[in-house]
């Protein structure tokens, strides 16, 4: 029986992602995924792992994109690219996997609390929530959408652990790490909700309400916290440098002008009433070119379920689902409020919220809770009417949102045309050029980086001959002849970790004050030079922590192989 429900869930996901399996690509706001995956592919081919520095962005001077930008969706895309899929196709596969992954785990989560019928409704409602169509076909927010897919998986694993299923502790660590590696902001939004979920389930497990913590509850709480820390360890190679080294790059432009949260609140009409759907931008005021719907059936059904749960609670408290319903409903309401201009006092009271950029990002959390709650409706439907009722609900939610799950227009373009046309290559090199630009550069360049070693400006009386120049993703080598002692300029931004050698002896590196290009002082004569990006202490420790965490995860996962049980 469970297999039939699961097949229906996967068919629903297939229908929602149908356009991802068609030839070509489509227009989107964040149209940089192809370039980012191309740069990731260069890293892997060059054996730079974990990938931190990409060579072509920053107008060819390179910058530490994956030291700060979550890499998991691109590692996943690279896996498919290495299997032979094109870069554009690999991007679409990542989007599709996130659709199926989220649907599957929402089915498991909702089934855990509402039964199989509730699991089916919860999964379909989560798949077809308008915000998901917005992330895929309007914004093209691959990293955010990948992170959203892990929400139900993490909630479900926590519920299983509190249900005394110890085997799920490694899964919690893995899923939480995947969230951290998918999207910084979504992890920031979700973690407090996860804490609330853990506390709520521990309280729900009590037969009588009490704030007294038993030894069992304390043990479960401690193990969940340790599993979360284990997940942080798995993701440490990225999360620690991203957090501790952000002072080394320009991030201020991410919160200025268009990206200031004050310009991106929603209205009640947009949230609850509008049927408008557009492919434009989020702008100041209510005239946005994109939609912020919660989903009409999602919020209406939540109100119906709340009313039914209250009625059921006073009629038969033994069957009451009121605590779970109130938890989901009240939290979703509070989260929705944070997207409204009336919540500005909260945003000003907690300055770190500016990192979210767009208040409507909270809709990812709210719609997750509303979709989970939707499965609860089946608890109030008699057994012999469930098939008809569920079919009606599923048909209604798909019909209402069907036209949202499609691109504005297909674009029939190859990887080659997308990347290496003049327009495509220029966009790869210059779009978002100030994001993660090393602070050694006071401002971004206005022309492409030279493909050679140059004399530093002002050294006009000297003569430099470049006999050989090679460059990889995080290294370059050169052979030069210089007439007299002077300073050479290398076409790479200075960033902590870059080290230089001249004739196999390490030399000190400096950099220009304006563009931040690396400067190396060389004596007269012929020389062989090398430049390589190495780990700072933060990156080295982060890599070590992740290595230990992944080794321990593999040991636990393959325990029968690593430590086989020997019969006495």
One Martini backbone bead per residue (centre of mass of N, CA, C, O) as a GRO file, in nm:
protein
  568
    1UNK     BB    1   0.058   0.063  -0.021
    2UNK     BB    2   0.298   0.260   0.009
    3UNK     BB    3   0.393   0.243  -0.290
    4UNK     BB    4   0.151   0.384  -0.417
    5UNK     BB    5   0.189   0.656  -0.278
    6UNK     BB    6   0.478   0.704  -0.379
    7UNK     BB    7   0.412   0.708  -0.678
    8UNK     BB    8   0.223   0.955  -0.662
    9UNK     BB    9   0.437   1.150  -0.561
   10UNK     BB   10   0.636   1.116  -0.806
   11UNK     BB   11   0.431   1.202  -1.024
   12UNK     BB   12   0.391   1.484  -0.914
   13UNK     BB   13   0.691   1.569  -0.944
   14UNK     BB   14   0.708   1.519  -1.249
   15UNK     BB   15   0.494   1.729  -1.330
   16UNK     BB   16   0.637   1.981  -1.198
   17UNK     BB   17   0.926   1.900  -1.369
   18UNK     BB   18   0.877   1.871  -1.684
   19UNK     BB   19   1.058   2.117  -1.801
   20UNK     BB   20   1.341   1.983  -1.712
   21UNK     BB   21   1.311   1.750  -1.960
   22UNK     BB   22   1.361   1.956  -2.168
   23UNK     BB   23   1.495   2.112  -2.404
   24UNK     BB   24   1.708   2.330  -2.295
   25UNK     BB   25   1.637   2.642  -2.156
   26UNK     BB   26   1.591   2.927  -1.925
   27UNK     BB   27   1.484   3.198  -1.792
   28UNK     BB   28   1.649   3.399  -1.524
   29UNK     BB   29   1.779   3.574  -1.273
   30UNK     BB   30   2.004   3.347  -1.197
   31UNK     BB   31   2.237   3.334  -1.470
   32UNK     BB   32   2.517   3.160  -1.328
   33UNK     BB   33   2.530   2.843  -1.318
   34UNK     BB   34   2.694   2.762  -1.564
   35UNK     BB   35   2.953   2.912  -1.482
   36UNK     BB   36   2.992   2.780  -1.204
   37UNK     BB   37   3.011   2.487  -1.309
   38UNK     BB   38   3.249   2.532  -1.491
   39UNK     BB   39   3.444   2.612  -1.259
   40UNK     BB   40   3.414   2.350  -1.102
   41UNK     BB   41   3.526   2.170  -1.326
   42UNK     BB   42   3.807   2.295  -1.323
   43UNK     BB   43   3.876   2.217  -1.036
   44UNK     BB   44   3.852   1.907  -1.065
   45UNK     BB   45   4.055   1.878  -1.299
   46UNK     BB   46   4.280   2.032  -1.103
   47UNK     BB   47   4.250   1.918  -0.804
   48UNK     BB   48   4.056   2.122  -0.649
   49UNK     BB   49   4.014   2.011  -0.308
   50UNK     BB   50   3.837   2.217  -0.224
   51UNK     BB   51   3.671   2.448  -0.385
   52UNK     BB   52   3.759   2.814  -0.401
   53UNK     BB   53   3.900   2.899  -0.673
   54UNK     BB   54   3.821   3.101  -0.950
   55UNK     BB   55   3.965   3.210  -1.262
   56UNK     BB   56   3.739   3.392  -1.443
   57UNK     BB   57   3.645   3.563  -1.247
   58UNK     BB   58   3.698   3.892  -1.209
   59UNK     BB   59   3.794   3.938  -1.508
   60UNK     BB   60   4.027   3.692  -1.473
   61UNK     BB   61   4.144   3.712  -1.163
   62UNK     BB   62   3.972   3.593  -0.972
   63UNK     BB   63   3.791   3.416  -0.698
   64UNK     BB   64   3.650   3.302  -0.374
   65UNK     BB   65   3.367   3.166  -0.420
   66UNK     BB   66   3.381   2.866  -0.259
   67UNK     BB   67   3.445   3.005   0.024
   68UNK     BB   68   3.123   3.141   0.027
   69UNK     BB   69   2.971   2.966  -0.177
   70UNK     BB   70   2.764   2.718  -0.190
   71UNK     BB   71   2.863   2.390  -0.333
   72UNK     BB   72   2.671   2.140  -0.355
   73UNK     BB   73   2.507   2.183  -0.624
   74UNK     BB   74   2.784   2.174  -0.793
   75UNK     BB   75   2.880   1.897  -0.717
   76UNK     BB   76   2.631   1.755  -0.823
   77UNK     BB   77   2.650   1.864  -1.113
   78UNK     BB   78   2.936   1.748  -1.165
   79UNK     BB   79   2.863   1.450  -1.148
   80UNK     BB   80   2.687   1.460  -1.410
   81UNK     BB   81   2.901   1.575  -1.597
   82UNK     BB   82   3.099   1.327  -1.564
   83UNK     BB   83   2.871   1.130  -1.692
   84UNK     BB   84   2.797   1.332  -1.971
   85UNK     BB   85   2.656   1.580  -1.910
   86UNK     BB   86   2.565   1.874  -1.956
   87UNK     BB   87   2.555   2.167  -1.795
   88UNK     BB   88   2.258   2.239  -1.833
   89UNK     BB   89   2.147   1.958  -1.763
   90UNK     BB   90   2.270   1.945  -1.475
   91UNK     BB   91   2.109   2.179  -1.360
   92UNK     BB   92   1.827   2.049  -1.407
   93UNK     BB   93   1.879   1.799  -1.233
   94UNK     BB   94   1.908   1.941  -0.963
   95UNK     BB   95   1.626   2.054  -0.954
   96UNK     BB   96   1.478   1.778  -0.979
   97UNK     BB   97   1.592   1.641  -0.728
   98UNK     BB   98   1.471   1.845  -0.528
   99UNK     BB   99   1.179   1.780  -0.588
  100UNK     BB  100   1.188   1.474  -0.511
  101UNK     BB  101   1.315   1.493  -0.232
  102UNK     BB  102   1.100   1.671  -0.095
  103UNK     BB  103   0.858   1.484  -0.151
  104UNK     BB  104   0.955   1.229  -0.009
  105UNK     BB  105   1.008   1.355   0.282
  106UNK     BB  106   0.724   1.466   0.321
  107UNK     BB  107   0.591   1.193   0.320
  108UNK     BB  108   0.736   1.082   0.571
  109UNK     BB  109   0.658   1.305   0.767
  110UNK     BB  110   0.344   1.307   0.734
  111UNK     BB  111   0.308   1.001   0.789
  112UNK     BB  112   0.407   1.000   1.084
  113UNK     BB  113   0.139   1.189   1.172
  114UNK     BB  114  -0.108   1.123   0.931
  115UNK     BB  115  -0.037   0.915   0.743
  116UNK     BB  116  -0.061   0.821   0.417
  117UNK     BB  117  -0.267   1.034   0.328
  118UNK     BB  118  -0.118   1.271   0.458
  119UNK     BB  119   0.146   1.229   0.301
  120UNK     BB  120   0.031   1.283   0.022
  121UNK     BB  121  -0.071   1.570   0.069
  122UNK     BB  122   0.189   1.701   0.175
  123UNK     BB  123   0.366   1.639  -0.078
  124UNK     BB  124   0.192   1.782  -0.293
  125UNK     BB  125   0.183   2.061  -0.158
  126UNK     BB  126   0.493   2.100  -0.155
  127UNK     BB  127   0.542   2.076  -0.460
  128UNK     BB  128   0.290   2.305  -0.533
  129UNK     BB  129   0.415   2.549  -0.427
  130UNK     BB  130   0.469   2.860  -0.552
  131UNK     BB  131   0.760   2.913  -0.440
  132UNK     BB  132   0.893   2.688  -0.609
  133UNK     BB  133   0.838   2.812  -0.887
  134UNK     BB  134   0.994   3.068  -0.828
  135UNK     BB  135   1.276   2.936  -0.781
  136UNK     BB  136   1.296   2.798  -1.063
  137UNK     BB  137   1.140   2.986  -1.308
  138UNK     BB  138   1.234   3.278  -1.203
  139UNK     BB  139   1.501   3.291  -1.019
  140UNK     BB  140   1.695   3.038  -1.013
  141UNK     BB  141   1.732   2.915  -0.702
  142UNK     BB  142   1.920   2.652  -0.652
  143UNK     BB  143   2.033   2.666  -0.363
  144UNK     BB  144   1.769   2.724  -0.214
  145UNK     BB  145   1.607   2.479  -0.324
  146UNK     BB  146   1.792   2.262  -0.211
  147UNK     BB  147   1.753   2.338   0.087
  148UNK     BB  148   1.442   2.299   0.103
  149UNK     BB  149   1.452   1.983   0.061
  150UNK     BB  150   1.570   1.936   0.370
  151UNK     BB  151   1.350   1.999   0.572
  152UNK     BB  152   1.183   1.729   0.593
  153UNK     BB  153   1.422   1.544   0.657
  154UNK     BB  154   1.498   1.669   0.932
  155UNK     BB  155   1.225   1.645   1.074
  156UNK     BB  156   1.199   1.337   1.043
  157UNK     BB  157   1.458   1.245   1.187
  158UNK     BB  158   1.389   1.369   1.462
  159UNK     BB  159   1.130   1.206   1.506
  160UNK     BB  160   1.274   0.928   1.503
  161UNK     BB  161   1.464   0.976   1.740
  162UNK     BB  162   1.236   1.038   1.951
  163UNK     BB  163   1.135   0.736   1.871
  164UNK     BB  164   1.403   0.562   1.933
  165UNK     BB  165   1.595   0.588   1.657
  166UNK     BB  166   1.929   0.568   1.642
  167UNK     BB  167   2.004   0.528   1.328
  168UNK     BB  168   1.943   0.854   1.259
  169UNK     BB  169   2.192   1.030   1.340
  170UNK     BB  170   2.361   1.039   1.077
  171UNK     BB  171   2.134   1.166   0.902
  172UNK     BB  172   2.123   1.434   1.048
  173UNK     BB  173   2.409   1.520   0.988
  174UNK     BB  174   2.388   1.505   0.679
  175UNK     BB  175   2.142   1.699   0.630
  176UNK     BB  176   2.259   1.946   0.776
  177UNK     BB  177   2.507   1.971   0.600
  178UNK     BB  178   2.353   2.008   0.334
  179UNK     BB  179   2.225   2.273   0.416
  180UNK     BB  180   2.492   2.434   0.467
  181UNK     BB  181   2.596   2.366   0.158
  182UNK     BB  182   2.348   2.520   0.002
  183UNK     BB  183   2.243   2.763   0.224
  184UNK     BB  184   2.299   3.003   0.445
  185UNK     BB  185   2.018   3.139   0.489
  186UNK     BB  186   1.842   2.884   0.526
  187UNK     BB  187   2.000   2.785   0.772
  188UNK     BB  188   1.940   3.035   0.946
  189UNK     BB  189   1.626   3.001   0.940
  190UNK     BB  190   1.596   2.688   1.027
  191UNK     BB  191   1.739   2.640   1.302
  192UNK     BB  192   1.528   2.761   1.502
  193UNK     BB  193   1.302   2.570   1.407
  194UNK     BB  194   1.445   2.310   1.490
  195UNK     BB  195   1.456   2.373   1.791
  196UNK     BB  196   1.147   2.390   1.827
  197UNK     BB  197   1.088   2.099   1.731
  198UNK     BB  198   1.241   1.947   1.948
  199UNK     BB  199   1.096   2.062   2.196
  200UNK     BB  200   0.809   1.986   2.112
  201UNK     BB  201   0.849   1.671   2.093
  202UNK     BB  202   0.934   1.635   2.388
  203UNK     BB  203   0.668   1.746   2.506
  204UNK     BB  204   0.473   1.553   2.348
  205UNK     BB  205   0.586   1.285   2.484
  206UNK     BB  206   0.442   1.363   2.717
  207UNK     BB  207   0.168   1.285   2.909
  208UNK     BB  208   0.240   1.538   3.078
  209UNK     BB  209   0.269   1.854   3.140
  210UNK     BB  210   0.625   1.946   3.164
  211UNK     BB  211   0.940   2.107   3.250
  212UNK     BB  212   1.058   1.853   3.330
  213UNK     BB  213   1.364   1.683   3.292
  214UNK     BB  214   1.455   1.394   3.182
  215UNK     BB  215   1.694   1.168   3.115
  216UNK     BB  216   1.591   1.091   2.833
  217UNK     BB  217   1.554   1.377   2.720
  218UNK     BB  218   1.846   1.466   2.764
  219UNK     BB  219   1.969   1.249   2.584
  220UNK     BB  220   1.825   1.325   2.320
  221UNK     BB  221   1.915   1.620   2.308
  222UNK     BB  222   2.221   1.565   2.307
  223UNK     BB  223   2.224   1.388   2.046
  224UNK     BB  224   2.111   1.603   1.857
  225UNK     BB  225   2.330   1.812   1.903
  226UNK     BB  226   2.566   1.626   1.817
  227UNK     BB  227   2.457   1.581   1.531
  228UNK     BB  228   2.469   1.878   1.450
  229UNK     BB  229   2.777   1.906   1.498
  230UNK     BB  230   2.850   1.693   1.296
  231UNK     BB  231   2.736   1.852   1.058
  232UNK     BB  232   2.927   2.090   1.092
  233UNK     BB  233   3.179   1.920   1.042
  234UNK     BB  234   3.113   1.830   0.751
  235UNK     BB  235   3.090   2.159   0.669
  236UNK     BB  236   3.357   2.311   0.765
  237UNK     BB  237   3.518   2.362   0.497
  238UNK     BB  238   3.302   2.602   0.453
  239UNK     BB  239   3.173   2.748   0.707
  240UNK     BB  240   3.426   2.861   0.846
  241UNK     BB  241   3.544   3.042   0.621
  242UNK     BB  242   3.279   3.195   0.556
  243UNK     BB  243   3.276   3.327   0.846
  244UNK     BB  244   3.591   3.400   0.925
  245UNK     BB  245   3.663   3.533   0.610
  246UNK     BB  246   3.465   3.773   0.527
  247UNK     BB  247   3.669   4.017   0.589
  248UNK     BB  248   3.836   3.960   0.304
  249UNK     BB  249   3.567   4.058   0.165
  250UNK     BB  250   3.320   4.179  -0.034
  251UNK     BB  251   2.968   4.233   0.112
  252UNK     BB  252   2.821   4.514   0.113
  253UNK     BB  253   2.658   4.493  -0.166
  254UNK     BB  254   2.440   4.277  -0.050
  255UNK     BB  255   2.292   4.540   0.136
  256UNK     BB  256   2.252   4.733  -0.103
  257UNK     BB  257   2.001   4.884  -0.230
  258UNK     BB  258   1.834   4.636  -0.369
  259UNK     BB  259   1.936   4.447  -0.103
  260UNK     BB  260   1.750   4.591   0.079
  261UNK     BB  261   1.495   4.494   0.287
  262UNK     BB  262   1.302   4.753   0.266
  263UNK     BB  263   1.222   4.671  -0.054
  264UNK     BB  264   1.087   4.350   0.034
  265UNK     BB  265   0.802   4.352   0.107
  266UNK     BB  266   0.480   4.248   0.180
  267UNK     BB  267   0.139   4.186   0.120
  268UNK     BB  268  -0.165   4.063   0.190
  269UNK     BB  269  -0.255   4.033  -0.101
  270UNK     BB  270  -0.008   3.870  -0.202
  271UNK     BB  271  -0.039   3.631   0.002
  272UNK     BB  272  -0.380   3.569  -0.010
  273UNK     BB  273  -0.515   3.679  -0.309
  274UNK     BB  274  -0.337   3.665  -0.533
  275UNK     BB  275  -0.293   3.552  -0.899
  276UNK     BB  276  -0.039   3.661  -0.970
  277UNK     BB  277   0.206   3.613  -1.248
  278UNK     BB  278   0.563   3.662  -1.271
  279UNK     BB  279   0.912   3.753  -1.417
  280UNK     BB  280   1.002   3.970  -1.240
  281UNK     BB  281   1.072   4.193  -0.994
  282UNK     BB  282   1.161   4.304  -0.689
  283UNK     BB  283   0.998   4.585  -0.536
  284UNK     BB  284   0.897   4.870  -0.436
  285UNK     BB  285   0.621   4.776  -0.316
  286UNK     BB  286   0.324   4.626  -0.482
  287UNK     BB  287   0.472   4.625  -0.794
  288UNK     BB  288   0.554   4.347  -0.853
  289UNK     BB  289   0.689   4.099  -1.093
  290UNK     BB  290   0.631   3.900  -0.856
  291UNK     BB  291   0.530   3.633  -0.656
  292UNK     BB  292   0.381   3.583  -0.294
  293UNK     BB  293   0.238   3.323  -0.258
  294UNK     BB  294   0.113   3.072  -0.046
  295UNK     BB  295  -0.151   2.950  -0.124
  296UNK     BB  296  -0.475   2.911  -0.110
  297UNK     BB  297  -0.508   2.617  -0.002
  298UNK     BB  298  -0.301   2.632   0.224
  299UNK     BB  299  -0.441   2.853   0.411
  300UNK     BB  300  -0.729   2.746   0.417
  301UNK     BB  301  -0.666   2.463   0.530
  302UNK     BB  302  -0.540   2.561   0.793
  303UNK     BB  303  -0.798   2.683   0.910
  304UNK     BB  304  -0.968   2.425   0.903
  305UNK     BB  305  -0.783   2.251   1.082
  306UNK     BB  306  -0.795   2.425   1.333
  307UNK     BB  307  -1.098   2.401   1.379
  308UNK     BB  308  -1.108   2.086   1.395
  309UNK     BB  309  -0.904   2.055   1.628
  310UNK     BB  310  -1.065   2.204   1.841
  311UNK     BB  311  -1.315   2.026   1.828
  312UNK     BB  312  -1.173   1.753   1.887
  313UNK     BB  313  -1.049   1.824   2.162
  314UNK     BB  314  -1.338   1.866   2.307
  315UNK     BB  315  -1.447   1.577   2.227
  316UNK     BB  316  -1.143   1.411   2.198
  317UNK     BB  317  -0.838   1.412   2.355
  318UNK     BB  318  -0.706   1.138   2.259
  319UNK     BB  319  -0.723   1.248   1.937
  320UNK     BB  320  -0.554   1.493   1.958
  321UNK     BB  321  -0.389   1.753   1.730
  322UNK     BB  322  -0.355   2.045   1.843
  323UNK     BB  323  -0.055   2.097   1.913
  324UNK     BB  324   0.054   2.057   1.621
  325UNK     BB  325  -0.126   2.263   1.481
  326UNK     BB  326  -0.047   2.511   1.651
  327UNK     BB  327   0.250   2.507   1.593
  328UNK     BB  328   0.233   2.545   1.282
  329UNK     BB  329   0.039   2.786   1.266
  330UNK     BB  330   0.183   2.996   1.451
  331UNK     BB  331   0.458   2.993   1.309
  332UNK     BB  332   0.362   3.069   1.025
  333UNK     BB  333   0.238   3.340   1.112
  334UNK     BB  334   0.498   3.467   1.225
  335UNK     BB  335   0.662   3.440   0.961
  336UNK     BB  336   0.476   3.604   0.778
  337UNK     BB  337   0.503   3.871   0.936
  338UNK     BB  338   0.814   3.914   0.852
  339UNK     BB  339   0.717   4.008   0.546
  340UNK     BB  340   0.601   4.263   0.676
  341UNK     BB  341   0.618   4.601   0.743
  342UNK     BB  342   0.527   4.570   1.052
  343UNK     BB  343   0.819   4.413   1.112
  344UNK     BB  344   1.052   4.632   1.121
  345UNK     BB  345   1.123   4.631   1.428
  346UNK     BB  346   1.262   4.354   1.418
  347UNK     BB  347   1.481   4.414   1.206
  348UNK     BB  348   1.608   4.649   1.380
  349UNK     BB  349   1.666   4.473   1.642
  350UNK     BB  350   1.803   4.258   1.418
  351UNK     BB  351   2.063   4.315   1.213
  352UNK     BB  352   2.123   4.022   1.092
  353UNK     BB  353   1.869   4.018   0.894
  354UNK     BB  354   2.003   4.160   0.645
  355UNK     BB  355   2.123   3.892   0.520
  356UNK     BB  356   1.848   3.809   0.374
  357UNK     BB  357   1.741   4.077   0.201
  358UNK     BB  358   1.454   3.906   0.178
  359UNK     BB  359   1.169   3.869   0.352
  360UNK     BB  360   1.025   3.655   0.152
  361UNK     BB  361   1.206   3.407   0.236
  362UNK     BB  362   1.012   3.305   0.466
  363UNK     BB  363   0.821   3.139   0.276
  364UNK     BB  364   0.977   2.872   0.287
  365UNK     BB  365   0.887   2.811   0.580
  366UNK     BB  366   0.579   2.854   0.575
  367UNK     BB  367   0.515   2.646   0.340
  368UNK     BB  368   0.622   2.403   0.486
  369UNK     BB  369   0.420   2.407   0.725
  370UNK     BB  370   0.156   2.413   0.555
  371UNK     BB  371   0.205   2.144   0.406
  372UNK     BB  372   0.221   1.965   0.652
  373UNK     BB  373  -0.059   2.047   0.766
  374UNK     BB  374  -0.238   1.945   0.528
  375UNK     BB  375  -0.225   1.638   0.608
  376UNK     BB  376  -0.428   1.667   0.861
  377UNK     BB  377  -0.710   1.643   0.715
  378UNK     BB  378  -0.724   1.321   0.715
  379UNK     BB  379  -0.806   1.293   1.025
  380UNK     BB  380  -1.120   1.408   0.944
  381UNK     BB  381  -1.160   1.157   0.751
  382UNK     BB  382  -1.319   0.909   0.649
  383UNK     BB  383  -1.212   0.620   0.515
  384UNK     BB  384  -1.429   0.594   0.266
  385UNK     BB  385  -1.344   0.919   0.173
  386UNK     BB  386  -1.036   0.963   0.114
  387UNK     BB  387  -0.994   0.924  -0.190
  388UNK     BB  388  -1.184   1.148  -0.288
  389UNK     BB  389  -1.068   1.382  -0.120
  390UNK     BB  390  -0.773   1.363  -0.212
  391UNK     BB  391  -0.827   1.390  -0.516
  392UNK     BB  392  -0.953   1.671  -0.498
  393UNK     BB  393  -0.715   1.822  -0.367
  394UNK     BB  394  -0.498   1.751  -0.574
  395UNK     BB  395  -0.641   1.866  -0.820
  396UNK     BB  396  -0.667   2.157  -0.710
  397UNK     BB  397  -0.363   2.230  -0.659
  398UNK     BB  398  -0.268   2.173  -0.947
  399UNK     BB  399  -0.465   2.357  -1.102
  400UNK     BB  400  -0.387   2.630  -0.958
  401UNK     BB  401  -0.045   2.578  -1.015
  402UNK     BB  402   0.039   2.475  -1.299
  403UNK     BB  403   0.128   2.750  -1.456
  404UNK     BB  404   0.383   2.807  -1.269
  405UNK     BB  405   0.534   2.532  -1.379
  406UNK     BB  406   0.692   2.743  -1.588
  407UNK     BB  407   0.844   2.903  -1.819
  408UNK     BB  408   0.848   3.182  -1.998
  409UNK     BB  409   1.099   3.079  -2.188
  410UNK     BB  410   1.257   2.902  -2.406
  411UNK     BB  411   1.613   2.805  -2.456
  412UNK     BB  412   1.803   2.727  -2.744
  413UNK     BB  413   2.108   2.619  -2.601
  414UNK     BB  414   2.435   2.575  -2.568
  415UNK     BB  415   2.711   2.559  -2.388
  416UNK     BB  416   2.889   2.712  -2.586
  417UNK     BB  417   2.701   2.960  -2.621
  418UNK     BB  418   2.667   3.034  -2.319
  419UNK     BB  419   2.984   3.067  -2.254
  420UNK     BB  420   3.160   3.151  -2.547
  421UNK     BB  421   3.036   3.384  -2.603
  422UNK     BB  422   3.079   3.707  -2.570
  423UNK     BB  423   2.843   3.748  -2.371
  424UNK     BB  424   2.884   3.498  -2.188
  425UNK     BB  425   3.180   3.553  -2.097
  426UNK     BB  426   3.134   3.835  -1.982
  427UNK     BB  427   2.928   3.742  -1.768
  428UNK     BB  428   3.105   3.546  -1.614
  429UNK     BB  429   3.329   3.771  -1.538
  430UNK     BB  430   3.120   4.029  -1.431
  431UNK     BB  431   2.907   3.919  -1.273
  432UNK     BB  432   2.911   3.988  -0.953
  433UNK     BB  433   3.206   4.122  -0.903
  434UNK     BB  434   3.177   4.221  -0.588
  435UNK     BB  435   3.134   3.940  -0.501
  436UNK     BB  436   3.404   3.835  -0.319
  437UNK     BB  437   3.598   4.053  -0.336
  438UNK     BB  438   3.891   4.123  -0.258
  439UNK     BB  439   4.025   4.372  -0.041
  440UNK     BB  440   4.273   4.438  -0.219
  441UNK     BB  441   4.039   4.546  -0.386
  442UNK     BB  442   3.890   4.853  -0.415
  443UNK     BB  443   3.814   4.784  -0.719
  444UNK     BB  444   3.694   4.686  -1.001
  445UNK     BB  445   3.753   4.600  -1.306
  446UNK     BB  446   3.738   4.730  -1.663
  447UNK     BB  447   3.925   4.487  -1.757
  448UNK     BB  448   4.079   4.235  -1.861
  449UNK     BB  449   4.297   4.012  -1.789
  450UNK     BB  450   4.599   3.930  -1.838
  451UNK     BB  451   4.796   3.657  -2.013
  452UNK     BB  452   5.041   3.774  -1.827
  453UNK     BB  453   5.337   3.900  -1.747
  454UNK     BB  454   5.414   4.213  -1.584
  455UNK     BB  455   5.515   4.513  -1.546
  456UNK     BB  456   5.520   4.748  -1.340
  457UNK     BB  457   5.416   5.041  -1.314
  458UNK     BB  458   5.706   5.253  -1.395
  459UNK     BB  459   5.897   5.024  -1.559
  460UNK     BB  460   6.009   5.149  -1.848
  461UNK     BB  461   6.335   5.084  -1.841
  462UNK     BB  462   6.257   4.803  -1.854
  463UNK     BB  463   6.289   4.443  -1.943
  464UNK     BB  464   6.045   4.193  -2.051
  465UNK     BB  465   6.051   3.828  -2.084
  466UNK     BB  466   5.818   3.582  -2.180
  467UNK     BB  467   5.861   3.227  -2.213
  468UNK     BB  468   5.645   3.125  -1.989
  469UNK     BB  469   5.282   3.046  -1.940
  470UNK     BB  470   5.089   2.915  -1.665
  471UNK     BB  471   4.733   2.830  -1.580
  472UNK     BB  472   4.515   2.765  -1.323
  473UNK     BB  473   4.297   2.777  -1.067
  474UNK     BB  474   4.547   2.785  -0.811
  475UNK     BB  475   4.774   2.852  -1.038
  476UNK     BB  476   5.114   2.955  -1.147
  477UNK     BB  477   5.354   2.967  -1.425
  478UNK     BB  478   5.696   3.094  -1.498
  479UNK     BB  479   5.920   3.235  -1.757
  480UNK     BB  480   6.185   3.478  -1.723
  481UNK     BB  481   6.330   3.793  -1.851
  482UNK     BB  482   6.530   4.045  -1.686
  483UNK     BB  483   6.731   4.315  -1.705
  484UNK     BB  484   6.634   4.428  -1.417
  485UNK     BB  485   6.549   4.509  -1.133
  486UNK     BB  486   6.203   4.428  -1.026
  487UNK     BB  487   5.847   4.447  -1.082
  488UNK     BB  488   5.590   4.210  -1.098
  489UNK     BB  489   5.275   4.131  -1.251
  490UNK     BB  490   4.996   3.938  -1.158
  491UNK     BB  491   4.680   3.793  -1.281
  492UNK     BB  492   4.602   3.827  -0.952
  493UNK     BB  493   4.448   3.829  -0.670
  494UNK     BB  494   4.487   3.907  -0.357
  495UNK     BB  495   4.496   3.637  -0.106
  496UNK     BB  496   4.490   3.463   0.153
  497UNK     BB  497   4.738   3.197   0.061
  498UNK     BB  498   4.920   3.321  -0.124
  499UNK     BB  499   5.217   3.188  -0.286
  500UNK     BB  500   5.570   3.245  -0.364
  501UNK     BB  501   5.817   3.148  -0.622
  502UNK     BB  502   6.179   3.175  -0.684
  503UNK     BB  503   6.372   2.941  -0.771
  504UNK     BB  504   6.240   2.768  -0.518
  505UNK     BB  505   6.200   3.040  -0.356
  506UNK     BB  506   6.054   3.206  -0.122
  507UNK     BB  507   5.844   3.495  -0.154
  508UNK     BB  508   5.729   3.804  -0.125
  509UNK     BB  509   5.404   3.947  -0.125
  510UNK     BB  510   5.228   4.191  -0.303
  511UNK     BB  511   5.003   4.480  -0.370
  512UNK     BB  512   4.787   4.666  -0.507
  513UNK     BB  513   4.571   4.920  -0.404
  514UNK     BB  514   4.343   4.898  -0.622
  515UNK     BB  515   4.334   4.593  -0.775
  516UNK     BB  516   4.515   4.368  -0.615
  517UNK     BB  517   4.764   4.281  -0.756
  518UNK     BB  518   5.024   4.079  -0.775
  519UNK     BB  519   5.354   4.126  -0.634
  520UNK     BB  520   5.695   4.072  -0.761
  521UNK     BB  521   6.028   4.054  -0.675
  522UNK     BB  522   6.305   4.079  -0.913
  523UNK     BB  523   6.592   3.994  -1.044
  524UNK     BB  524   6.817   3.983  -1.260
  525UNK     BB  525   6.728   3.767  -1.520
  526UNK     BB  526   6.657   3.432  -1.499
  527UNK     BB  527   6.325   3.285  -1.422
  528UNK     BB  528   6.135   3.082  -1.198
  529UNK     BB  529   5.783   3.078  -1.131
  530UNK     BB  530   5.539   3.067  -0.852
  531UNK     BB  531   5.181   3.021  -0.784
  532UNK     BB  532   4.990   2.948  -0.476
  533UNK     BB  533   4.708   2.823  -0.319
  534UNK     BB  534   4.669   2.811   0.023
  535UNK     BB  535   4.622   2.739   0.347
  536UNK     BB  536   4.491   2.857   0.603
  537UNK     BB  537   4.431   2.789   0.923
  538UNK     BB  538   4.127   2.780   0.886
  539UNK     BB  539   4.120   2.585   0.641
  540UNK     BB  540   4.284   2.356   0.764
  541UNK     BB  541   4.096   2.298   1.007
  542UNK     BB  542   3.839   2.258   0.846
  543UNK     BB  543   3.939   2.015   0.683
  544UNK     BB  544   4.005   1.834   0.927
  545UNK     BB  545   3.725   1.822   1.052
  546UNK     BB  546   3.585   1.699   0.801
  547UNK     BB  547   3.755   1.448   0.777
  548UNK     BB  548   3.673   1.326   1.050
  549UNK     BB  549   3.364   1.334   1.006
  550UNK     BB  550   3.357   1.156   0.746
  551UNK     BB  551   3.499   0.913   0.861
  552UNK     BB  552   3.288   0.855   1.085
  553UNK     BB  553   3.048   0.819   0.892
  554UNK     BB  554   3.165   0.577   0.736
  555UNK     BB  555   3.199   0.392   0.978
  556UNK     BB  556   2.899   0.381   1.052
  557UNK     BB  557   2.783   0.297   0.769
  558UNK     BB  558   3.037   0.056   0.756
  559UNK     BB  559   3.069  -0.124   1.013
  560UNK     BB  560   3.064  -0.427   0.911
  561UNK     BB  561   3.334  -0.375   0.745
  562UNK     BB  562   3.529  -0.239   0.948
  563UNK     BB  563   3.375  -0.409   1.206
  564UNK     BB  564   3.353  -0.714   1.218
  565UNK     BB  565   3.184  -0.978   1.339
  566UNK     BB  566   3.324  -1.209   1.566
  567UNK     BB  567   3.316  -1.526   1.629
  568UNK     BB  568   3.372  -1.730   1.917
   0.00000   0.00000   0.00000
